[in-house]
Every structure is written in C-alpha cells, then in structure tokens.
Amino acid sequence: MSEFLHRLPEFLGNHFVLALAFIGVLVALLVVQMQQFMRGYTALTPAGLTQLINRENAYVIDVSAQAEFESGHVPGAHHLLPSQVDPDGKELSKSREAPVALTCRNGQASASAAQKLKKAGYSKVFWLEGGIAAWREAQMPLAKGRQ
C-alpha cells in the first residue's frame, strides 16, 4: 500500500488527463446520487410498483396525454393531466397518507408530478422509473380505454 501511495504522484503527473477525467466522472456520479437522495420520492421498477399496488393498495395516477392513457396504462390507474395534479384537489386529498404512484409514457412528466406532491407534504410518493415504456418492456399487463 505504501508503494502505491509513493508512486501515485508520479502516475498523476504522467496521466493528468486520465486523472482529471476520473475525478470528473466521480463528481458527476456523486451529484446524481445526491439528487436522487434529495428528491424525496422513490423510484420503482415495474415489479416494485406491482408489489406496492398489491401490498399497500397504492393509488396509481397516470399523467400521460388522454390518447396515450387510452392506448395502454397500468391496470387500475387513474388519469390526470399534469396540470390537474393538484395536491389539495378532491382527487388526491384522500391519498395524502396513502402511497401514491405516478406513471406516464417515459417517466419525465410523472417525475415532475411526484416532485410536486412531495413538496406539498405527501409522505409516500413513488414514481415508475422509465414509465409505461418500462412497464411494457417488463411484459406487465396493460389496460386499454378509459378508467
């Protein structure tokens, strides 16, 4: 170990760009991990969402466009447009302490809605990472049509 530490400055001097790239990647990785830790809501896989629905009777909200929702959504999901996700609205007020899981086509819109609910004080907010695309890829069942 002491020889490693003794030769480290020589290595860094000879491979400055490589060392700088390593430090950059390490910092980027730490920043991403801290953002995930600080966001307040939990990312779920399709299997994790299935467990949450079955074990804790999660309230699933799909924030996709209406046509996308009708073409395929998680069975039992309720449809709301992102602009309709109102933490104080009648649709969500009963779910403040219950688990709420958000989905959309690819996970982008649902992540924003999850952030909104978490900031409003919802304690159990979940997000389907990868959205319905990940749900399909996991070969999970889809419901079609309206709610």
C-alpha positions as CSV (number, residue, x, y, z in Angstrom):
1,M,0.0,0.0,0.0
2,S,2.8,2.4,0.8
3,E,4.4,1.8,-2.6
4,F,1.1,2.6,-4.2
5,L,0.9,5.9,-2.4
6,H,4.5,6.6,-3.1
7,R,4.0,6.1,-6.9
8,L,0.6,7.9,-7.1
9,P,2.0,11.4,-7.7
10,E,4.2,10.1,-10.5
11,F,1.1,8.4,-12.1
12,L,-1.0,11.5,-11.8
13,G,1.8,13.6,-13.3
14,N,2.2,11.2,-16.2
15,H,-1.6,10.7,-16.8
16,F,-3.0,14.1,-15.9
17,V,-5.9,14.0,-18.4
18,L,-6.9,10.5,-17.3
19,A,-6.8,11.5,-13.6
20,L,-8.9,14.6,-14.4
21,A,-11.4,12.6,-16.3
22,F,-11.7,10.1,-13.4
23,I,-12.3,13.0,-11.0
24,G,-14.9,14.4,-13.3
25,V,-16.8,11.1,-13.6
26,L,-16.6,10.6,-9.8
27,V,-18.0,14.1,-9.1
28,A,-20.8,13.6,-11.7
29,L,-21.7,10.3,-10.1
30,L,-21.9,11.8,-6.6
31,V,-24.0,14.7,-7.9
32,V,-26.5,12.3,-9.5
33,Q,-26.7,10.2,-6.3
34,M,-27.2,13.2,-4.1
35,Q,-30.0,14.4,-6.4
36,Q,-31.7,11.1,-6.2
37,F,-31.4,11.1,-2.5
38,M,-32.7,14.7,-2.1
39,R,-35.7,14.4,-4.5
40,G,-37.9,12.9,-1.8
41,Y,-39.8,10.4,-3.9
42,T,-38.9,6.8,-4.6
43,A,-38.2,5.3,-8.0
44,L,-39.9,2.0,-8.6
45,T,-39.3,-0.8,-11.2
46,P,-42.4,-2.4,-12.7
47,A,-42.1,-5.3,-10.3
48,G,-41.8,-2.8,-7.4
49,L,-44.9,-1.0,-8.5
50,T,-46.8,-4.3,-8.7
51,Q,-45.8,-5.1,-5.1
52,L,-46.8,-1.6,-3.9
53,I,-50.2,-2.0,-5.6
54,N,-50.8,-5.5,-4.2
55,R,-49.4,-5.0,-0.7
56,E,-50.3,-1.4,0.1
57,N,-53.2,-0.6,-2.3
58,A,-51.3,2.3,-3.9
59,Y,-53.3,5.0,-5.7
60,V,-51.8,5.0,-9.2
61,I,-52.0,8.1,-11.3
62,D,-51.1,8.2,-15.0
63,V,-50.2,11.7,-16.2
64,S,-49.9,10.9,-19.8
65,A,-52.0,12.5,-22.5
66,Q,-55.5,11.2,-22.8
67,A,-54.9,9.3,-26.1
68,E,-51.7,7.7,-24.6
69,F,-53.6,6.7,-21.5
70,E,-56.3,5.1,-23.5
71,S,-53.8,3.2,-25.6
72,G,-52.4,1.5,-22.5
73,H,-51.9,2.1,-18.8
74,V,-51.3,0.3,-15.6
75,P,-54.5,-1.6,-14.6
76,G,-56.4,0.4,-12.0
77,A,-54.6,3.7,-12.8
78,H,-56.5,7.0,-12.7
79,H,-55.9,9.5,-15.4
80,L,-54.9,13.1,-14.6
81,L,-53.2,15.6,-16.9
82,P,-50.0,17.1,-15.3
83,S,-51.8,20.4,-14.9
84,Q,-54.6,18.6,-13.0
85,V,-52.2,17.2,-10.4
86,D,-53.4,19.4,-7.5
87,P,-52.2,18.3,-4.1
88,D,-55.2,20.0,-2.5
89,G,-57.8,18.8,-5.0
90,K,-60.6,16.4,-4.2
91,E,-59.0,13.7,-6.4
92,L,-55.8,13.5,-4.3
93,S,-56.8,14.8,-0.9
94,K,-57.9,11.3,0.3
95,S,-54.4,9.9,-0.6
96,R,-52.2,12.3,1.5
97,E,-51.0,9.5,3.8
98,A,-51.6,6.5,1.4
99,P,-49.0,5.5,-1.2
100,V,-49.3,7.4,-4.4
101,A,-47.5,6.1,-7.5
102,L,-47.2,8.2,-10.7
103,T,-46.7,7.0,-14.2
104,C,-46.5,8.4,-17.7
105,R,-45.1,7.4,-21.1
106,N,-41.4,7.6,-20.3
107,G,-41.1,8.8,-16.7
108,Q,-40.5,12.5,-17.3
109,A,-43.9,14.0,-16.6
110,S,-44.6,11.7,-13.7
111,A,-41.3,12.7,-12.1
112,S,-42.3,16.3,-12.1
113,A,-45.8,15.4,-10.7
114,A,-44.1,13.3,-8.0
115,Q,-41.9,16.3,-7.0
116,K,-45.0,18.5,-6.8
117,L,-46.8,16.1,-4.5
118,K,-43.7,15.6,-2.3
119,K,-43.3,19.3,-1.9
120,A,-47.0,19.6,-0.9
121,G,-46.4,17.2,2.0
122,Y,-47.4,13.8,0.7
123,S,-45.4,11.3,2.7
124,K,-45.4,8.2,0.4
125,V,-44.8,9.3,-3.2
126,F,-43.5,6.8,-5.8
127,W,-42.5,7.1,-9.4
128,L,-42.4,4.4,-12.1
129,E,-38.9,4.8,-13.5
130,G,-39.0,4.5,-17.2
131,G,-42.8,5.0,-17.3
132,I,-45.1,2.8,-19.3
133,A,-42.3,2.0,-21.7
134,A,-40.5,0.2,-18.8
135,W,-43.8,-1.5,-17.9
136,R,-44.2,-2.8,-21.4
137,E,-40.6,-3.9,-21.6
138,A,-41.2,-5.9,-18.4
139,Q,-44.1,-7.6,-20.1
140,M,-46.6,-6.4,-17.5
141,P,-50.3,-6.3,-18.4
142,L,-51.8,-3.1,-19.8
143,A,-55.4,-1.9,-19.5
144,K,-56.8,-0.1,-22.5
145,G,-59.5,2.6,-22.8
146,R,-60.8,4.9,-20.2
147,Q,-60.6,4.2,-16.4
